[in-house]
Every structure is written in structure tokens, then in C-alpha cells.
Amino acid sequence: MTPVPTDPRLIVGLDLPSLDAARAMVDRLGDAVSSYKIGLTLLARPGGVAFAHALRAEGRFVFQDWKLHDIGAQVEGAARAVAEGGCDLLTVHAEPQVMRGAVKGRDAAGSDTKLLAVTVLTSLSDADLTDLGYGFSAADLVERRVRQALDCGVDGVVSSPLEATRVREIADEAGRPGFLVVTPGVRPDGADKGDQQRVATPRAALEAGATHLVVARPVVGADDPLRAASAIAASIAGVARRT
């Protein structure tokens, strides 16, 4: 397959065990992928944050997936530090105190970092939420947290593809058409769901209202990652961009 032009809506998750493996994957994908997510496994390694900064210095779009969750003052300080270091997307948990702290820290940094609030992890089912003590279904909890995210002034949310349509409706009703909806739990047709519970195909997720897709194992775990990434980009090429 001839690689198709890069689609920045496709964010490849570098869910790999080492920085060497992550760098090798970036080199292997070359110009076919311009956007990457770096999660806790890599960020926590010596040199992990420096690797994220190096990718951005190369012109990549970098999503640091910290999922910050602490008292407001701590989140404020951490968000400011990440934003000052240079980052395109940064995640925090979608709790009002956390989100307000993150907005305050990012704004103090004078940065263009976009803040994403994680609504409900895509690995959680309704039964899991019951076990955790929530009195909401995943869909209802996502809706509640999206409204709180809009009130707190973050730039978007992370939610499963199954909730993307409702998230988009709520954001549009609030006068925020540019609100980002970033969806993990994206699986091409026939791909293994892994530990994800609420999934959809890349095209279906964008058509439902997502602005960006996070895809990890279907690309980095493929026998031919370049071919896999190119196939996903080709599958979404005809879907209109929202941002």
C-alpha cells in the first residue's frame, strides 16, 4: 500500500515498553503519522518528558497523557510545568477542582496547550462504574462531566466513540463548536478490542462527532505499522474535518 498523506486527526499512541521502542516506531512510521500520544509508561521513564519535547521540536503534534488528578493547587502547578515545557494536548481528570486548577496553571504559563478532561475511561463498563460506587451509567456520567468541563473552560474532553455524538450536541448547544472530542477506544474493522469496552471504527467515531482519534495497538502492535496507519488514514480521508 502506498502511504496516504498524513491526517493529523489520527493520533498514534506510543504504548510501548521503552523509549528506544517508541523512537524506533516513530522512525518506522516516518511522514505517515504526524501526531503522537505519550502515556504514563514512557513519561515516567528517565528521559520520557525529554522524548516528548524532542518529538515536538521535530514538528510533531504531541499529546502528553498525564491524566492529572490531585488537589487543585497541585494540578495547577503540574499543568503549568507541562505547558511551559511545550505540549499540544494535556489530559486531566474531569473533576471541577482538577479542571479549574489545570486551566489556571496553563493560563499562567501563557501557553497554547489544549487541556482535555478525561470523562470516563474507555476500559470501564456500566457494571464497573457500579462497582466503583457511581450512581450513573457511563453515558450519563460522561454527559455530566462534559457540562462541568465546559463550565470550567477546558478545551475538550476524552470520551469513547459511543458518547461522541452527545458530547458534540452538548458543546454546540453551549456555543463551543470548536470543543475538542478526542476518542480512544478506536478499532478498525476486525481488530481485537483488547481491554477497551466502548469502541467504534475510526470513520464511525469521526462521523459521530470526534475531532481526533487515538489509536495504539492496531498500529504499534501490527506486523506492518506503516501499512496499518495508512489504512486508517485512508478510511477517514473523506470525513469532513471539524477543526
Salt bridges, closest charged atoms under 4 A:
ASP7 OD2 - ARG9 NH2 2.89
ASP7 OD1 - ARG241 NH2 3.81
ASP15 OD1 - LYS37 NZ 3.33
ASP27 OD1 - ARG23 NH1 3.32
GLU58 OE2 - ARG23 NH2 2.84
ASP65 OD2 - LYS37 NZ 3.53
ASP65 OD2 - LYS67 NZ 2.66
GLU84 OE2 - ARG80 NE 2.85
ASP88 OD2 - ARG56 NE 3.19
GLU95 OE2 - HIS69 NE2 3.14
ASP107 OD1 - ARG106 NE 2.76
ASP112 OD1 - ARG56 NH2 3.75
GLU143 OE2 - ARG147 NH2 3.19
GLU143 OE1 - ARG166 NE 3.31
ASP155 OD2 - ARG106 NH1 2.86
GLU163 OE2 - ARG198 NE 3.14
GLU169 OE1 - ARG166 NH1 3.03
GLU173 OE2 - ARG166 NH1 3.87
ASP195 OD1 - ARG217 NH2 2.85
GLU207 OE2 - ARG203 NE 3.08
